[in-house]
């Protein structure tokens, strides 16, 4: 494995203060994997899907969201209070309800880069 020492990367890490876990913001990743008819159904339910995310977006809780360009599914990263809430959002999403997503995964995610300020 190539060492990063002496490349300038090590000094970048040393200049940044370490945020203890109490100050880290937990996010959640929703991965939706399209079923065989996902692309066709996606067009029919896109407006409802976006409308379901809009309240979160207005509240500043959608970090990023969008489809994979290889047409295999979508990635949504949200900042909500709990894994249960993230799972509820994923379960109630119109793309899940209308089976655009044949499989959905929800994972806790700790953002390391870019550096962010504590809440």
C-alpha positions as CSV (number, residue, x, y, z in Angstrom):
1,X,0.0,0.0,0.0
2,X,1.3,3.4,-0.9
3,X,2.1,5.7,2.0
4,X,0.5,9.2,2.1
5,X,3.2,10.5,4.4
6,X,5.2,13.3,2.7
7,X,2.6,13.8,0.0
8,X,0.9,16.8,1.7
9,X,-2.1,14.7,2.6
10,X,-0.8,14.0,6.1
11,X,-0.5,17.8,6.8
12,X,-4.1,18.3,5.7
13,X,-5.3,15.8,8.3
14,X,-3.1,17.4,11.0
15,X,-4.5,20.9,10.4
16,X,-8.1,19.8,10.9
17,X,-9.5,19.4,14.4
18,X,-10.8,16.0,15.2
19,X,-14.5,16.1,16.0
20,X,-15.3,13.6,18.7
21,X,-18.3,11.3,17.9
22,X,-20.7,13.5,20.0
23,X,-20.2,16.3,17.4
24,X,-20.5,14.2,14.2
25,X,-23.6,14.4,12.2
26,X,-25.1,11.0,11.4
27,X,-26.6,10.6,8.0
28,X,-28.4,7.8,6.3
29,X,-27.9,6.3,2.8
30,X,-30.9,4.9,0.9
31,X,-29.9,2.7,-2.0
32,X,-32.8,1.8,-4.3
33,X,-32.1,-0.9,-6.8
34,X,-34.4,-0.9,-9.9
35,X,-36.4,-3.9,-10.8
36,X,-36.8,-5.1,-14.4
37,X,-39.5,-2.5,-15.2
38,X,-37.9,0.2,-13.1
39,X,-37.0,2.5,-16.0
40,X,-40.5,2.4,-17.5
41,X,-42.3,2.8,-14.1
42,X,-39.8,5.5,-13.0
43,X,-41.2,8.0,-15.5
44,X,-44.8,7.4,-14.2
45,X,-44.0,8.0,-10.6
46,X,-41.2,10.5,-10.7
47,X,-43.4,13.5,-9.7
48,X,-44.8,11.6,-6.6
49,X,-41.2,10.5,-5.7
50,X,-39.9,14.1,-5.8
51,X,-42.9,15.4,-4.0
52,X,-42.4,12.9,-1.1
53,X,-38.8,14.2,-0.7
54,X,-39.6,17.9,-1.0
55,X,-40.5,18.5,2.7
56,X,-37.2,17.0,3.7
57,X,-35.4,19.0,1.0
58,X,-37.1,22.2,2.2
59,X,-36.0,21.4,5.8
60,X,-32.4,21.0,4.6
61,X,-32.4,17.3,5.3
62,X,-31.6,16.0,1.8
63,X,-27.9,16.0,1.4
64,X,-28.0,14.6,-2.2
65,X,-30.3,12.5,-4.2
66,X,-30.4,11.1,-7.8
67,X,-30.4,8.2,-10.1
68,X,-27.4,6.2,-11.1
69,X,-26.4,7.0,-14.7
70,X,-26.1,3.3,-15.4
71,X,-29.9,3.0,-14.8
72,X,-29.5,0.5,-11.9
73,X,-31.2,2.5,-9.2
74,X,-30.9,5.6,-7.0
75,X,-28.9,7.0,-4.2
76,X,-30.4,9.3,-1.5
77,X,-28.5,10.6,1.4
78,X,-30.5,12.2,4.2
79,X,-29.9,13.8,7.6
80,X,-32.7,12.5,9.9
81,X,-32.8,11.7,13.6
82,X,-32.8,7.9,13.5
83,X,-32.4,4.7,11.4
84,X,-36.1,4.0,12.0
85,X,-37.1,7.4,10.4
86,X,-34.8,6.7,7.4
87,X,-36.3,3.3,7.0
88,X,-39.8,4.8,7.1
89,X,-38.9,7.3,4.5
90,X,-37.5,4.6,2.2
91,X,-40.5,2.3,2.8
92,X,-43.0,5.0,2.0
93,X,-41.2,6.4,-1.0
94,X,-43.4,6.0,-4.2
95,X,-40.5,4.3,-6.0
96,X,-40.6,1.6,-3.3
97,X,-44.4,1.5,-3.1
98,X,-44.8,1.2,-6.9
99,X,-42.0,-1.3,-7.2
100,X,-39.6,0.8,-9.2
101,X,-37.1,-0.3,-6.6
102,X,-37.1,-4.1,-6.4
103,X,-34.7,-3.9,-3.4
104,X,-34.0,-1.0,-0.9
105,X,-31.1,-0.8,1.6
106,X,-30.8,1.8,4.3
107,X,-27.4,2.3,6.0
108,X,-26.1,4.7,8.6
109,X,-23.4,6.9,7.2
110,X,-20.8,9.0,8.8
111,X,-19.6,11.8,6.6
112,X,-15.8,12.4,6.8
113,X,-15.2,14.6,3.8
114,X,-15.8,17.4,3.1
115,X,-15.3,18.5,6.6
116,X,-18.4,20.0,8.2
117,X,-19.1,22.0,11.3
118,X,-20.7,20.5,14.3
119,X,-24.5,21.2,14.6
